[in-house]
Amino acid sequence: MSYKLVILARAQEEIDEAYEYYEKISQSVMQTFDGQLEVVYNALETNPFFQFRYKNLRALPFKSFPYMAFFDIDEQEKMVYIYSVFNTYQDPEKYPNL
C-alpha cells in the first residue's frame, strides 16, 4: 500500500531554504538533512497515518533537525499532500494555513 507524495509550492520553498542554509554550514550537514528528508518521504509513502498536530493537518518531525513535515492524506487516491516543511524554531503562529 504505497502512497504518492505531492510536495506543494510552500513546502518546496521551505525545503530549498533549508538546503541553502545547511549548505552554508557544510556539505555534510546538508547531506544529513537530505538523508532525513528522504526518511520522512519514505515513511509517508509507506504509512502516512501519523498524529494530527495542527488543525486538520498531520505532522511528522525530523529525527535530529528542527523541522516538521505538515501533510494531509487522500486515502481514496493514495496521495499525501505535503503543505509545509516547517522549521520549528519559528513562531508557531506561522504554521501552514489551509
Buried (B, 14 or more C-beta within 10 A) or exposed (E): EEBEBBBBEBBEEBBEEBBEEBEEEEEEBBEBBBEBBEEBBEBBBEEBEBEEBBEEBBBBBBEEBEBBBBBBBEEEEEBBBBBBBBBEEEEEEEBBEE
